[in-house]
Amino acid sequence: MRRQPIDPAFLAEPAPPARLCDHPGCEAGGDFRAPRSRLELNCYYWFCLEHVRAYNLAWNYYAGMSDAEIEAEIRRDTVWHRPTWRLGERHGPGPQIRDHFGVYRSNGQAHGGERQSGQARQAAARANSAREQALAVFDLEPPLTPTHLKARYKVLVKLHHPDAHGGDKAAEEKLKIINQAYATLKASYCN
Ligand SMILES: [Zn+2]
């Protein structure tokens, strides 16, 4: 029996990149990873070479500055052609989860200043407040790792499981809140 010949065009076609660059609008492969922030060193963006270089430059540029200094720096850059805003308002996560360029988000969408719609801003604010609440429920602060989060979840479930409270209604409610917070944190970190 003869094998089917392989179409040479198929062989010549490069495999599509497994992961796209996180830089908004860039369609190159995201082969290089960079930590999202100093406080989330286990969460990464994935960039092409060009964009990981740009990201690293910005990272080094701000390294060692206090939050206030970084904010002053960014405001100085933007104040002449954009309305001023506080960092926390501009990109939501606030000082704990620094987004170095202010243009990267986990979904890879661009959102700088006037380009970000009010709706997107509201959604981001909602997501952030949900995340903050969830962090409060878990009594945790970033950086979070999946292992860290899971361990804390197990402790909380054990602590508040209704079975441990004679089927107590309040414990059941608390467990519901814990489960919800767990889902929120899992979705917003390190994915
Ligand atoms: Zn890129």
Backbone and ligand atoms as CSV (ligand in chain L), in Angstrom:
chain,resi,resn,atom,element,x,y,z
A,1,MET,N,N,0.833,-1.209,0.000
A,1,MET,CA,C,0.000,0.000,0.000
A,1,MET,C,C,0.874,1.268,0.000
A,2,ARG,N,N,0.498,2.231,-0.837
A,2,ARG,CA,C,1.316,3.458,-0.886
A,2,ARG,C,C,0.781,4.535,0.044
A,3,ARG,N,N,1.678,5.194,0.712
A,3,ARG,CA,C,1.245,6.298,1.576
A,3,ARG,C,C,0.871,7.489,0.729
A,4,GLN,N,N,-0.054,8.267,1.227
A,4,GLN,CA,C,-0.388,9.528,0.571
A,4,GLN,C,C,0.821,10.444,0.649
A,5,PRO,N,N,1.168,11.102,-0.459
A,5,PRO,CA,C,2.259,12.074,-0.340
A,5,PRO,C,C,1.808,13.251,0.531
A,6,ILE,N,N,2.743,13.836,1.233
A,6,ILE,CA,C,2.417,14.992,2.069
A,6,ILE,C,C,2.506,16.242,1.221
A,7,ASP,N,N,1.496,17.050,1.296
A,7,ASP,CA,C,1.460,18.296,0.534
A,7,ASP,C,C,2.603,19.201,1.002
A,8,PRO,N,N,3.533,19.576,0.123
A,8,PRO,CA,C,4.675,20.391,0.556
A,8,PRO,C,C,4.250,21.743,1.113
A,9,ALA,N,N,3.112,22.265,0.652
A,9,ALA,CA,C,2.637,23.545,1.178
A,9,ALA,C,C,2.330,23.414,2.671
A,10,PHE,N,N,1.842,22.258,3.030
A,10,PHE,CA,C,1.526,22.023,4.434
A,10,PHE,C,C,2.800,22.041,5.280
A,11,LEU,N,N,3.843,21.414,4.714
A,11,LEU,CA,C,5.119,21.374,5.445
A,11,LEU,C,C,5.720,22.767,5.610
A,12,ALA,N,N,5.539,23.589,4.555
A,12,ALA,CA,C,6.162,24.908,4.582
A,12,ALA,C,C,5.455,25.865,5.551
A,13,GLU,N,N,4.194,25.569,5.816
A,13,GLU,CA,C,3.412,26.462,6.686
A,13,GLU,C,C,3.964,26.424,8.115
A,14,PRO,N,N,4.382,27.577,8.655
A,14,PRO,CA,C,4.879,27.521,10.032
A,14,PRO,C,C,3.717,27.264,10.998
A,15,ALA,N,N,3.996,26.546,12.067
A,15,ALA,CA,C,2.950,26.298,13.057
A,15,ALA,C,C,2.542,27.640,13.656
A,16,PRO,N,N,1.260,27.847,13.881
A,16,PRO,CA,C,0.851,29.118,14.485
A,16,PRO,C,C,1.417,29.207,15.900
A,17,PRO,N,N,1.760,30.420,16.346
A,17,PRO,CA,C,2.329,30.534,17.689
A,17,PRO,C,C,1.322,30.050,18.732
A,18,ALA,N,N,1.812,29.351,19.729
A,18,ALA,CA,C,0.932,28.792,20.745
A,18,ALA,C,C,0.315,29.897,21.594
A,19,ARG,N,N,1.045,30.995,21.699
A,19,ARG,CA,C,0.600,32.063,22.581
A,19,ARG,C,C,0.958,33.373,21.920
A,20,LEU,N,N,-0.001,34.291,21.895
A,20,LEU,CA,C,0.273,35.572,21.243
A,20,LEU,C,C,0.870,36.558,22.244
A,21,CYS,N,N,1.623,37.487,21.700
A,21,CYS,CA,C,2.200,38.560,22.513
A,21,CYS,C,C,1.072,39.331,23.211
A,22,ASP,N,N,1.295,39.658,24.491
A,22,ASP,CA,C,0.270,40.372,25.264
A,22,ASP,C,C,0.215,41.858,24.954
A,23,HIS,N,N,1.163,42.339,24.172
A,23,HIS,CA,C,1.109,43.753,23.824
A,23,HIS,C,C,-0.112,43.999,22.950
A,24,PRO,N,N,-0.916,45.013,23.300
A,24,PRO,CA,C,-2.147,45.240,22.538
A,24,PRO,C,C,-1.882,45.339,21.045
A,25,GLY,N,N,-2.600,44.553,20.280
A,25,GLY,CA,C,-2.518,44.650,18.827
A,25,GLY,C,C,-1.356,43.888,18.216
A,26,CYS,N,N,-0.451,43.345,19.014
A,26,CYS,CA,C,0.704,42.639,18.447
A,26,CYS,C,C,0.329,41.179,18.178
A,27,GLU,N,N,0.653,40.731,16.980
A,27,GLU,CA,C,0.262,39.374,16.612
A,27,GLU,C,C,1.440,38.418,16.580
A,28,ALA,N,N,2.578,38.868,17.057
A,28,ALA,CA,C,3.739,37.978,17.125
A,28,ALA,C,C,3.527,36.975,18.257
A,29,GLY,N,N,4.356,35.938,18.257
A,29,GLY,CA,C,4.242,34.937,19.305
A,29,GLY,C,C,4.720,35.500,20.638
A,30,GLY,N,N,4.041,35.125,21.702
A,30,GLY,CA,C,4.462,35.568,23.036
A,30,GLY,C,C,5.408,34.554,23.651
A,31,ASP,N,N,6.658,34.645,23.257
A,31,ASP,CA,C,7.621,33.620,23.687
A,31,ASP,C,C,8.390,34.003,24.943
A,32,PHE,N,N,8.298,35.273,25.331
A,32,PHE,CA,C,9.103,35.725,26.460
A,32,PHE,C,C,8.195,36.172,27.585
A,33,ARG,N,N,8.475,35.679,28.771
A,33,ARG,CA,C,7.586,36.060,29.848
A,33,ARG,C,C,8.216,37.131,30.717
A,34,ALA,N,N,7.353,37.945,31.318
A,34,ALA,CA,C,7.802,39.014,32.199
A,34,ALA,C,C,6.827,39.090,33.359
A,35,PRO,N,N,7.325,39.219,34.584
A,35,PRO,CA,C,6.413,39.281,35.725
A,35,PRO,C,C,5.502,40.498,35.615
A,36,ARG,N,N,4.280,40.332,36.055
A,36,ARG,CA,C,3.327,41.439,35.926
A,36,ARG,C,C,3.675,42.600,36.833
A,37,SER,N,N,4.172,42.321,37.980
A,37,SER,CA,C,4.557,43.391,38.888
A,37,SER,C,C,5.485,42.831,39.921
A,38,ARG,N,N,6.073,43.740,40.686
A,38,ARG,CA,C,6.978,43.299,41.734
A,38,ARG,C,C,6.250,42.459,42.765
A,39,LEU,N,N,4.951,42.693,42.883
A,39,LEU,CA,C,4.202,41.975,43.910
A,39,LEU,C,C,3.555,40.713,43.369
A,40,GLU,N,N,3.626,40.523,42.092
A,40,GLU,CA,C,3.031,39.320,41.505
A,40,GLU,C,C,4.078,38.638,40.640
A,41,LEU,N,N,5.161,38.285,41.250
A,41,LEU,CA,C,6.269,37.750,40.456
A,41,LEU,C,C,5.956,36.389,39.867
A,42,ASN,N,N,4.892,35.783,40.300
A,42,ASN,CA,C,4.525,34.491,39.720
A,42,ASN,C,C,3.471,34.612,38.630
A,43,CYS,N,N,3.045,35.825,38.363
A,43,CYS,CA,C,2.066,36.042,37.296
A,43,CYS,C,C,2.788,36.743,36.149
A,44,TYR,N,N,2.542,36.287,34.958
A,44,TYR,CA,C,3.350,36.771,33.845
A,44,TYR,C,C,2.528,37.354,32.706
A,45,TYR,N,N,3.151,38.289,32.037
A,45,TYR,CA,C,2.744,38.629,30.682
A,45,TYR,C,C,3.629,37.827,29.751
A,46,TRP,N,N,3.134,37.593,28.564
A,46,TRP,CA,C,3.951,36.924,27.539
A,46,TRP,C,C,4.082,37.860,26.361
A,47,PHE,N,N,5.329,38.139,25.992
A,47,PHE,CA,C,5.578,39.110,24.933
A,47,PHE,C,C,6.457,38.517,23.840
A,48,CYS,N,N,6.423,39.174,22.693
A,48,CYS,CA,C,7.422,38.901,21.668
A,48,CYS,C,C,8.725,39.583,22.110
A,49,LEU,N,N,9.798,39.333,21.408
A,49,LEU,CA,C,11.098,39.865,21.833
A,49,LEU,C,C,11.081,41.389,21.937
A,50,GLU,N,N,10.517,42.011,20.910
A,50,GLU,CA,C,10.495,43.475,20.880
A,50,GLU,C,C,9.756,44.033,22.102
A,51,HIS,N,N,8.612,43.426,22.394
A,51,HIS,CA,C,7.795,43.992,23.472
A,51,HIS,C,C,8.278,43.595,24.860
A,52,VAL,N,N,8.945,42.453,24.962
A,52,VAL,CA,C,9.492,42.127,26.284
A,52,VAL,C,C,10.648,43.082,26.590
A,53,ARG,N,N,11.364,43.501,25.548
A,53,ARG,CA,C,12.442,44.478,25.754
A,53,ARG,C,C,11.872,45.812,26.220
A,54,ALA,N,N,10.821,46.254,25.541
A,54,ALA,CA,C,10.194,47.521,25.918
A,54,ALA,C,C,9.674,47.436,27.355
A,55,TYR,N,N,9.064,46.327,27.676
A,55,TYR,CA,C,8.504,46.151,29.010
A,55,TYR,C,C,9.611,46.167,30.061
A,56,ASN,N,N,10.696,45.469,29.774
A,56,ASN,CA,C,11.803,45.419,30.722
A,56,ASN,C,C,12.437,46.787,30.930
A,57,LEU,N,N,12.506,47.575,29.848
A,57,LEU,CA,C,13.046,48.924,29.980
A,57,LEU,C,C,12.203,49.731,30.957
A,58,ALA,N,N,10.893,49.654,30.792
A,58,ALA,CA,C,10.001,50.401,31.669
A,58,ALA,C,C,10.130,49.886,33.101
A,59,TRP,N,N,10.233,48.590,33.213
A,59,TRP,CA,C,10.368,47.977,34.536
A,59,TRP,C,C,11.600,48.536,35.251
A,60,ASN,N,N,12.729,48.532,34.539
A,60,ASN,CA,C,13.961,49.005,35.162
A,60,ASN,C,C,13.892,50.487,35.456
A,61,TYR,N,N,13.224,51.186,34.584
A,61,TYR,CA,C,13.107,52.621,34.738
A,61,TYR,C,C,12.432,52.957,36.066
A,62,TYR,N,N,11.396,52.207,36.404
A,62,TYR,CA,C,10.645,52.517,37.612
A,62,TYR,C,C,11.185,51.804,38.845
A,63,ALA,N,N,12.081,50.847,38.650
A,63,ALA,CA,C,12.575,50.071,39.784
A,63,ALA,C,C,13.208,50.990,40.817
A,64,GLY,N,N,12.916,50.754,42.060
A,64,GLY,CA,C,13.530,51.532,43.123
A,64,GLY,C,C,12.789,52.823,43.445
A,65,MET,N,N,11.837,53.206,42.592
A,65,MET,CA,C,11.047,54.404,42.900
A,65,MET,C,C,9.916,54.017,43.829
A,66,SER,N,N,9.535,54.956,44.660
A,66,SER,CA,C,8.351,54.719,45.484
A,66,SER,C,C,7.113,54.892,44.603
A,67,ASP,N,N,5.978,54.436,45.099
A,67,ASP,CA,C,4.737,54.598,44.339
A,67,ASP,C,C,4.501,56.071,44.001
A,68,ALA,N,N,4.775,56.940,44.989
A,68,ALA,CA,C,4.524,58.368,44.776
A,68,ALA,C,C,5.435,58.911,43.675
A,69,GLU,N,N,6.672,58.447,43.667
A,69,GLU,CA,C,7.617,58.917,42.643
A,69,GLU,C,C,7.205,58.439,41.251
A,70,ILE,N,N,6.756,57.184,41.183
A,70,ILE,CA,C,6.310,56.651,39.890
A,70,ILE,C,C,5.105,57.442,39.404
A,71,GLU,N,N,4.218,57.702,40.333
A,71,GLU,CA,C,3.016,58.441,39.956
A,71,GLU,C,C,3.398,59.832,39.450
A,72,ALA,N,N,4.302,60.490,40.172
A,72,ALA,CA,C,4.735,61.831,39.762
A,72,ALA,C,C,5.352,61.775,38.365
A,73,GLU,N,N,6.128,60.739,38.137
A,73,GLU,CA,C,6.806,60.556,36.857
A,73,GLU,C,C,5.787,60.419,35.722
A,74,ILE,N,N,4.797,59.578,35.956
A,74,ILE,CA,C,3.803,59.336,34.909
A,74,ILE,C,C,2.949,60.583,34.691
A,75,ARG,N,N,2.631,61.262,35.768
A,75,ARG,CA,C,1.821,62.470,35.624
A,75,ARG,C,C,2.595,63.551,34.866
A,76,ARG,N,N,3.886,63.605,35.111
A,76,ARG,CA,C,4.694,64.572,34.400
A,76,ARG,C,C,4.654,64.302,32.887
A,77,ASP,N,N,4.715,63.037,32.554
A,77,ASP,CA,C,4.673,62.654,31.141
A,77,ASP,C,C,3.326,62.918,30.489
A,78,THR,N,N,2.295,62.800,31.254
A,78,THR,CA,C,0.978,62.796,30.623
A,78,THR,C,C,0.233,64.109,30.792
A,79,VAL,N,N,0.699,64.941,31.721
A,79,VAL,CA,C,-0.123,66.080,32.108
A,79,VAL,C,C,-0.319,67.083,30.976
A,80,TRP,N,N,0.598,67.137,30.001
A,80,TRP,CA,C,0.490,68.158,28.971
A,80,TRP,C,C,-0.554,67.842,27.924
A,81,HIS,N,N,-0.799,66.578,27.681
A,81,HIS,CA,C,-1.781,66.296,26.640
A,81,HIS,C,C,-2.930,65.428,27.101
A,82,ARG,N,N,-3.003,65.204,28.367
A,82,ARG,CA,C,-4.109,64.375,28.847
A,82,ARG,C,C,-4.617,64.945,30.161
A,83,PRO,N,N,-5.864,64.652,30.453
A,83,PRO,CA,C,-6.334,65.047,31.777
A,83,PRO,C,C,-5.523,64.286,32.823
A,84,THR,N,N,-5.334,64.881,33.969
A,84,THR,CA,C,-4.575,64.188,35.008
A,84,THR,C,C,-5.503,63.243,35.759
A,85,TRP,N,N,-4.924,62.202,36.208
A,85,TRP,CA,C,-5.686,61.254,37.018
A,85,TRP,C,C,-4.725,60.591,37.973
A,86,ARG,N,N,-5.269,60.086,39.020
A,86,ARG,CA,C,-4.430,59.350,39.947
A,86,ARG,C,C,-4.236,57.952,39.400
A,87,LEU,N,N,-3.099,57.353,39.674
A,87,LEU,CA,C,-2.824,56.016,39.150
A,87,LEU,C,C,-3.934,55.033,39.464
A,88,GLY,N,N,-4.360,55.052,40.694
A,88,GLY,CA,C,-5.370,54.078,41.129
A,88,GLY,C,C,-6.628,54.207,40.306
A,89,GLU,N,N,-6.987,55.443,39.976
A,89,GLU,CA,C,-8.195,55.646,39.190
A,89,GLU,C,C,-7.974,55.256,37.740
A,90,ARG,N,N,-6.724,55.462,37.320
A,90,ARG,CA,C,-6.479,55.248,35.900
A,90,ARG,C,C,-6.508,53.768,35.541
A,91,HIS,N,N,-5.773,53.010,36.281
A,91,HIS,CA,C,-5.838,51.603,35.916
A,91,HIS,C,C,-6.186,50.681,37.057
A,92,GLY,N,N,-7.026,51.220,37.893
A,92,GLY,CA,C,-7.747,50.313,38.782
A,92,GLY,C,C,-6.966,49.603,39.848
A,93,PRO,N,N,-6.048,48.714,39.483
A,93,PRO,CA,C,-5.479,47.863,40.524
A,93,PRO,C,C,-4.851,48.632,41.683
A,94,GLY,N,N,-4.467,49.900,41.440
A,94,GLY,CA,C,-3.941,50.669,42.534
A,94,GLY,C,C,-2.500,50.301,42.808
A,95,PRO,N,N,-1.974,50.837,43.899
A,95,PRO,CA,C,-0.530,50.727,44.112
A,95,PRO,C,C,-0.074,49.297,44.355
A,96,GLN,N,N,-0.964,48.417,44.744
A,96,GLN,CA,C,-0.505,47.072,45.053
A,96,GLN,C,C,-0.223,46.261,43.808
A,97,ILE,N,N,-0.963,46.517,42.768
A,97,ILE,CA,C,-0.787,45.722,41.565
A,97,ILE,C,C,-0.430,46.679,40.452
A,98,ARG,N,N,0.821,46.975,40.363
A,98,ARG,CA,C,1.255,48.018,39.448
A,98,ARG,C,C,1.302,47.505,38.010
A,99,ASP,N,N,0.763,48.300,37.150
A,99,ASP,CA,C,0.783,47.982,35.727
A,99,ASP,C,C,1.744,48.987,35.123
A,100,HIS,N,N,2.942,48.559,34.779
A,100,HIS,CA,C,4.013,49.500,34.533
A,100,HIS,C,C,3.732,50.521,33.452
A,101,PHE,N,N,3.151,50.105,32.388
A,101,PHE,CA,C,2.859,51.060,31.324
A,101,PHE,C,C,1.488,51.687,31.496
A,102,GLY,N,N,0.673,51.061,32.279
A,102,GLY,CA,C,-0.702,51.529,32.375
A,102,GLY,C,C,-1.490,51.173,31.135
A,103,VAL,N,N,-0.939,50.332,30.280
A,103,VAL,CA,C,-1.683,49.976,29.075
A,103,VAL,C,C,-1.895,48.473,28.970
A,104,TYR,N,N,-1.316,47.728,29.887
A,104,TYR,CA,C,-1.471,46.285,29.797
A,104,TYR,C,C,-2.520,45.820,30.772
A,105,ARG,N,N,-3.356,44.959,30.287
A,105,ARG,CA,C,-4.275,44.317,31.210
A,105,ARG,C,C,-4.226,42.833,30.912
A,106,SER,N,N,-4.826,42.053,31.825
A,106,SER,CA,C,-4.684,40.610,31.672
A,106,SER,C,C,-5.302,40.115,30.370
A,107,ASN,N,N,-6.267,40.856,29.838
A,107,ASN,CA,C,-6.871,40.393,28.586
A,107,ASN,C,C,-6.132,40.949,27.364
A,108,GLY,N,N,-5.061,41.691,27.615
A,108,GLY,CA,C,-4.249,42.157,26.503
A,108,GLY,C,C,-4.837,43.334,25.745
A,109,GLN,N,N,-5.874,43.932,26.249
A,109,GLN,CA,C,-6.475,45.068,25.560
A,109,GLN,C,C,-5.726,46.348,25.902
A,110,ALA,N,N,-5.632,47.204,24.921
A,110,ALA,CA,C,-5.054,48.510,25.204
A,110,ALA,C,C,-6.077,49.324,25.977
A,111,HIS,N,N,-5.597,50.112,26.907
A,111,HIS,CA,C,-6.538,51.012,27.557
A,111,HIS,C,C,-5.772,52.157,28.144
A,112,GLY,N,N,-5.374,53.079,27.327
A,112,GLY,CA,C,-4.671,54.238,27.864
A,112,GLY,C,C,-5.584,55.432,27.822
A,113,GLY,N,N,-5.653,56.148,28.926
A,113,GLY,CA,C,-6.348,57.429,28.981
A,113,GLY,C,C,-7.643,57.469,28.215
A,114,GLU,N,N,-7.702,58.361,27.233
A,114,GLU,CA,C,-8.982,58.607,26.583
A,114,GLU,C,C,-9.465,57.436,25.735
A,115,ARG,N,N,-8.557,56.486,25.450
A,115,ARG,CA,C,-8.997,55.355,24.653
A,115,ARG,C,C,-9.875,54.396,25.456
A,116,GLN,N,N,-9.734,54.465,26.779
A,116,GLN,CA,C,-10.506,53.535,27.589
A,116,GLN,C,C,-11.912,54.090,27.764
A,117,SER,N,N,-12.888,53.291,27.409
A,117,SER,CA,C,-14.251,53.771,27.525
A,117,SER,C,C,-14.664,53.783,28.987
A,118,GLY,N,N,-15.662,54.589,29.281
A,118,GLY,CA,C,-16.178,54.642,30.641
A,118,GLY,C,C,-16.644,53.272,31.094
A,119,GLN,N,N,-17.202,52.533,30.145
A,119,GLN,CA,C,-17.717,51.201,30.461
A,119,GLN,C,C,-16.581,50.266,30.891
A,120,ALA,N,N,-15.481,50.337,30.138
A,120,ALA,CA,C,-14.340,49.484,30.462
A,120,ALA,C,C,-13.773,49.861,31.822
A,121,ARG,N,N,-13.763,51.173,32.076
A,121,ARG,CA,C,-13.251,51.638,33.364
A,121,ARG,C,C,-14.106,51.108,34.497
A,122,GLN,N,N,-15.413,51.185,34.289
A,122,GLN,CA,C,-16.328,50.694,35.321
A,122,GLN,C,C,-16.143,49.201,35.544
A,123,ALA,N,N,-16.014,48.471,34.450
A,123,ALA,CA,C,-15.838,47.025,34.565
A,123,ALA,C,C,-14.552,46.717,35.322
A,124,ALA,N,N,-13.499,47.485,34.995
A,124,ALA,CA,C,-12.219,47.263,35.672
A,124,ALA,C,C,-12.342,47.575,37.156
A,125,ALA,N,N,-13.055,48.673,37.451
A,125,ALA,CA,C,-13.223,49.050,38.860
A,125,ALA,C,C,-14.001,47.973,39.612
A,126,ARG,N,N,-15.037,47.444,38.928
A,126,ARG,CA,C,-15.828,46.370,39.561
A,126,ARG,C,C,-14.959,45.154,39.819
A,127,ALA,N,N,-14.178,44.792,38.819
A,127,ALA,CA,C,-13.317,43.610,38.965
A,127,ALA,C,C,-12.328,43.823,40.098
A,128,ASN,N,N,-11.819,45.051,40.185
A,128,ASN,CA,C,-10.835,45.326,41.232
A,128,ASN,C,C,-11.450,45.293,42.601
A,129,SER,N,N,-12.659,45.846,42.717
A,129,SER,CA,C,-13.249,45.853,44.039
A,129,SER,C,C,-13.646,44.422,44.427
A,130,ALA,N,N,-14.071,43.616,43.448
A,130,ALA,CA,C,-14.379,42.214,43.746
A,130,ALA,C,C,-13.114,41.504,44.217
A,131,ARG,N,N,-12.020,41.820,43.560
A,131,ARG,CA,C,-10.763,41.174,43.925
A,131,ARG,C,C,-10.306,41.611,45.316
A,132,GLU,N,N,-10.465,42.921,45.586
A,132,GLU,CA,C,-10.075,43.413,46.906
A,132,GLU,C,C,-10.911,42.781,47.995
A,133,GLN,N,N,-12.221,42.673,47.725
A,133,GLN,CA,C,-13.092,42.034,48.707
A,133,GLN,C,C,-12.678,40.589,48.923
A,134,ALA,N,N,-12.390,39.912,47.822
A,134,ALA,CA,C,-12.002,38.504,47.917
A,134,ALA,C,C,-10.701,38.365,48.708
A,135,LEU,N,N,-9.789,39.290,48.483
A,135,LEU,CA,C,-8.531,39.262,49.235
A,135,LEU,C,C,-8.793,39.461,50.722
A,136,ALA,N,N,-9.762,40.332,51.020
A,136,ALA,CA,C,-10.104,40.582,52.418
A,136,ALA,C,C,-10.718,39.333,53.052
A,137,VAL,N,N,-11.580,38.650,52.287
A,137,VAL,CA,C,-12.192,37.413,52.791
A,137,VAL,C,C,-11.094,36.400,53.110
A,138,PHE,N,N,-10.129,36.333,52.222
A,138,PHE,CA,C,-9.049,35.365,52.402
A,138,PHE,C,C,-7.972,35.887,53.353
A,139,ASP,N,N,-8.102,37.166,53.719
A,139,ASP,CA,C,-7.125,37.775,54.599
A,139,ASP,C,C,-5.715,37.598,54.030
A,140,LEU,N,N,-5.599,37.908,52.768
A,140,LEU,CA,C,-4.319,37.730,52.083
A,140,LEU,C,C,-3.956,39.005,51.353
A,141,GLU,N,N,-2.667,39.150,51.107
A,141,GLU,CA,C,-2.214,40.245,50.267
A,141,GLU,C,C,-1.395,39.678,49.132
A,142,PRO,N,N,-1.394,40.364,47.995
A,142,PRO,CA,C,-0.500,39.906,46.924
A,142,PRO,C,C,0.937,39.951,47.432
A,143,PRO,N,N,1.860,39.180,46.940
A,143,PRO,CA,C,1.682,38.295,45.793
A,143,PRO,C,C,1.010,36.985,46.171
A,144,LEU,N,N,0.148,36.550,45.281
A,144,LEU,CA,C,-0.510,35.270,45.475
A,144,LEU,C,C,0.036,34.275,44.482
A,145,THR,N,N,0.259,33.098,44.930
A,145,THR,CA,C,0.575,32.024,43.996
A,145,THR,C,C,-0.598,31.054,44.084
A,146,PRO,N,N,-0.799,30.256,43.036
A,146,PRO,CA,C,-1.902,29.290,43.098
A,146,PRO,C,C,-1.789,28.370,44.313
A,147,THR,N,N,-0.576,27.976,44.660
A,147,THR,CA,C,-0.369,27.085,45.803
A,147,THR,C,C,-0.773,27.763,47.114
A,148,HIS,N,N,-0.319,28.977,47.237
A,148,HIS,CA,C,-0.613,29.830,48.378
A,148,HIS,C,C,-2.124,29.962,48.581
A,149,LEU,N,N,-2.774,30.275,47.466
A,149,LEU,CA,C,-4.210,30.505,47.468
A,149,LEU,C,C,-4.966,29.235,47.860
A,150,LYS,N,N,-4.550,28.137,47.275
A,150,LYS,CA,C,-5.207,26.855,47.515
A,150,LYS,C,C,-5.063,26.447,48.985
A,151,ALA,N,N,-3.871,26.648,49.520
A,151,ALA,CA,C,-3.607,26.280,50.916
A,151,ALA,C,C,-4.512,27.078,51.850
A,152,ARG,N,N,-4.626,28.368,51.563
A,152,ARG,CA,C,-5.457,29.237,52.396
A,152,ARG,C,C,-6.934,28.832,52.272
A,153,TYR,N,N,-7.320,28.474,51.070
A,153,TYR,CA,C,-8.702,28.046,50.832
A,153,TYR,C,C,-9.026,26.816,51.675
A,154,LYS,N,N,-8.123,25.865,51.692
A,154,LYS,CA,C,-8.340,24.640,52.462
A,154,LYS,C,C,-8.516,24.944,53.948
A,155,VAL,N,N,-7.678,25.828,54.445
A,155,VAL,CA,C,-7.759,26.207,55.864
A,155,VAL,C,C,-9.123,26.834,56.158
A,156,LEU,N,N,-9.536,27.747,55.276
A,156,LEU,CA,C,-10.800,28.459,55.499
A,156,LEU,C,C,-11.994,27.518,55.431
A,157,VAL,N,N,-11.944,26.601,54.470
A,157,VAL,CA,C,-13.061,25.661,54.325
A,157,VAL,C,C,-13.175,24.793,55.576
A,158,LYS,N,N,-12.056,24.363,56.062
A,158,LYS,CA,C,-12.045,23.531,57.262
A,158,LYS,C,C,-12.630,24.315,58.433
A,159,LEU,N,N,-12.213,25.554,58.516
A,159,LEU,CA,C,-12.602,26.424,59.629
A,159,LEU,C,C,-14.101,26.726,59.621
A,160,HIS,N,N,-14.627,26.909,58.425
A,160,HIS,CA,C,-16.014,27.387,58.331
A,160,HIS,C,C,-16.976,26.343,57.794
A,161,HIS,N,N,-16.548,25.125,57.664
A,161,HIS,CA,C,-17.452,24.133,57.110
A,161,HIS,C,C,-18.646,23.935,58.038
A,162,PRO,N,N,-19.849,23.978,57.480
A,162,PRO,CA,C,-21.042,23.844,58.326
A,162,PRO,C,C,-21.014,22.575,59.186
A,163,ASP,N,N,-20.415,21.513,58.676
A,163,ASP,CA,C,-20.336,20.277,59.460
A,163,ASP,C,C,-19.598,20.497,60.773
A,164,ALA,N,N,-18.655,21.411,60.754
A,164,ALA,CA,C,-17.887,21.696,61.960
A,164,ALA,C,C,-18.655,22.627,62.898
A,165,HIS,N,N,-19.802,23.112,62.408
A,165,HIS,CA,C,-20.583,24.057,63.214
A,165,HIS,C,C,-22.000,23.540,63.421
A,166,GLY,N,N,-22.151,22.227,63.390
A,166,GLY,CA,C,-23.466,21.625,63.590
A,166,GLY,C,C,-24.483,22.116,62.567
A,167,GLY,N,N,-24.051,22.290,61.325
A,167,GLY,CA,C,-24.953,22.709,60.253
A,167,GLY,C,C,-25.439,24.144,60.403
A,168,ASP,N,N,-24.664,24.932,61.108
A,168,ASP,CA,C,-25.021,26.329,61.392
A,168,ASP,C,C,-25.213,27.135,60.102
A,169,LYS,N,N,-26.295,27.912,60.062
A,169,LYS,CA,C,-26.658,28.685,58.875
A,169,LYS,C,C,-25.612,29.750,58.535
A,170,ALA,N,N,-25.109,30.389,59.583
A,170,ALA,CA,C,-24.120,31.459,59.367
A,170,ALA,C,C,-22.841,30.887,58.762
A,171,ALA,N,N,-22.472,29.711,59.221
A,171,ALA,CA,C,-21.266,29.072,58.693
A,171,ALA,C,C,-21.473,28.722,57.227
A,172,GLU,N,N,-22.687,28.310,56.902
A,172,GLU,CA,C,-23.012,27.972,55.509
A,172,GLU,C,C,-22.874,29.198,54.616
A,173,GLU,N,N,-23.381,30.332,55.116
A,173,GLU,CA,C,-23.267,31.588,54.366
A,173,GLU,C,C,-21.808,31.967,54.178
A,174,LYS,N,N,-21.064,31.824,55.251
A,174,LYS,CA,C,-19.641,32.181,55.222
A,174,LYS,C,C,-18.904,31.319,54.190
A,175,LEU,N,N,-19.263,30.055,54.155
A,175,LEU,CA,C,-18.621,29.148,53.209
A,175,LEU,C,C,-18.935,29.551,51.764
A,176,LYS,N,N,-20.173,29.997,51.574
A,176,LYS,CA,C,-20.570,30.456,50.241
A,176,LYS,C,C,-19.693,31.637,49.812
A,177,ILE,N,N,-19.498,32.566,50.733
A,177,ILE,CA,C,-18.676,33.752,50.455
A,177,ILE,C,C,-17.236,33.341,50.153
A,178,ILE,N,N,-16.761,32.367,50.912
A,178,ILE,CA,C,-15.388,31.882,50.708
A,178,ILE,C,C,-15.243,31.255,49.320
A,179,ASN,N,N,-16.224,30.470,48.940
A,179,ASN,CA,C,-16.173,29.834,47.615
A,179,ASN,C,C,-16.176,30.870,46.498
A,180,GLN,N,N,-17.001,31.897,46.699
A,180,GLN,CA,C,-17.091,32.955,45.695
A,180,GLN,C,C,-15.760,33.708,45.590
A,181,ALA,N,N,-15.193,34.014,46.751
A,181,ALA,CA,C,-13.912,34.725,46.783
A,181,ALA,C,C,-12.822,33.878,46.130
A,182,TYR,N,N,-12.884,32.604,46.368
A,182,TYR,CA,C,-11.889,31.697,45.778
A,182,TYR,C,C,-11.975,31.733,44.250
A,183,ALA,N,N,-13.190,31.692,43.749
A,183,ALA,CA,C,-13.390,31.738,42.293
A,183,ALA,C,C,-12.852,33.053,41.733
A,184,THR,N,N,-13.147,34.152,42.415
A,184,THR,CA,C,-12.678,35.463,41.962
A,184,THR,C,C,-11.156,35.527,41.926
A,185,LEU,N,N,-10.534,35.050,42.991
A,185,LEU,CA,C,-9.074,35.136,43.071
A,185,LEU,C,C,-8.411,34.219,42.051
A,186,LYS,N,N,-9.009,33.043,41.892
A,186,LYS,CA,C,-8.440,32.111,40.913
A,186,LYS,C,C,-8.489,32.718,39.524
A,187,ALA,N,N,-9.595,33.414,39.247
A,187,ALA,CA,C,-9.765,33.987,37.905
A,187,ALA,C,C,-8.853,35.179,37.687
A,188,SER,N,N,-8.535,35.906,38.753
A,188,SER,CA,C,-7.819,37.159,38.523
A,188,SER,C,C,-6.316,37.054,38.735
A,189,TYR,N,N,-5.840,35.938,39.209
A,189,TYR,CA,C,-4.403,35.814,39.419
A,189,TYR,C,C,-3.828,34.671,38.612
A,190,CYS,N,N,-2.672,34.931,38.048
A,190,CYS,CA,C,-1.823,33.858,37.534
A,190,CYS,C,C,-2.522,32.953,36.540
A,191,ASN,N,N,-3.342,33.493,35.687
A,191,ASN,CA,C,-3.935,32.587,34.704
A,191,ASN,C,C,-3.287,32.803,33.347
L,1,ZN,ZN,ZN,4.692,41.913,20.607
